[in-house]
Amino acid sequence: MAGEAPIKQAVKWIDDQLLDNSGADRVKLVDEASRRFDLSPLDADFLFRHLAERAKKK
């Protein structure tokens, strides 16, 4: 994971969390990922959209 862009790290981390617990609160996951990977508000918005798109595909 070293050397990857923080947004990519955050996406992977959220995906891993959802694999462990598919019922996890996605808003809380994005909030924690934003703090953990020092993301900008635009990055956090991207994560919300990413999760929304994933939910539509299921």
PLY file of the C-alpha trace (Angstrom):
ply
format ascii 1.0
element vertex 58
property float x
property float y
property float z
element edge 57
property int vertex1
property int vertex2
end_header
0.00 0.00 0.00
2.96 2.30 0.45
3.26 4.73 -2.44
-0.42 4.47 -3.43
-2.54 7.60 -3.59
-4.47 8.15 -0.35
-7.82 7.91 -2.17
-6.89 4.47 -3.51
-5.85 3.40 -0.03
-9.17 4.67 1.34
-11.21 2.80 -1.31
-9.34 -0.41 -0.54
-9.73 0.07 3.21
-13.49 0.68 2.88
-13.87 -2.33 0.59
-12.01 -4.47 3.15
-14.25 -3.18 5.96
-17.37 -4.00 3.95
-16.08 -7.49 3.23
-15.71 -8.05 6.97
-19.10 -6.47 7.77
-21.43 -5.87 4.83
-23.89 -4.06 7.11
-21.37 -1.47 8.25
-22.49 2.17 8.29
-21.05 3.57 5.07
-21.20 7.19 6.26
-19.08 6.28 9.28
-16.67 4.35 7.08
-16.19 7.33 4.76
-15.74 9.63 7.75
-13.13 7.35 9.30
-11.35 6.81 5.98
-11.25 10.58 5.45
-9.49 11.06 8.77
-7.30 7.96 8.51
-5.99 8.85 5.03
-6.15 12.67 5.42
-8.56 13.13 2.52
-10.02 16.38 1.25
-13.78 17.02 1.23
-13.74 16.35 -2.54
-12.12 12.97 -1.91
-14.77 12.14 0.68
-17.47 13.08 -1.85
-15.84 10.72 -4.34
-15.98 7.91 -1.77
-19.70 8.51 -1.21
-20.32 8.37 -4.98
-18.13 5.24 -5.27
-20.19 3.49 -2.59
-23.46 4.61 -4.18
-22.38 3.21 -7.56
-21.34 -0.08 -5.97
-24.74 -0.36 -4.28
-26.53 0.16 -7.62
-24.55 -2.64 -9.26
-25.65 -5.22 -6.67
0 1
1 2
2 3
3 4
4 5
5 6
6 7
7 8
8 9
9 10
10 11
11 12
12 13
13 14
14 15
15 16
16 17
17 18
18 19
19 20
20 21
21 22
22 23
23 24
24 25
25 26
26 27
27 28
28 29
29 30
30 31
31 32
32 33
33 34
34 35
35 36
36 37
37 38
38 39
39 40
40 41
41 42
42 43
43 44
44 45
45 46
46 47
47 48
48 49
49 50
50 51
51 52
52 53
53 54
54 55
55 56
56 57
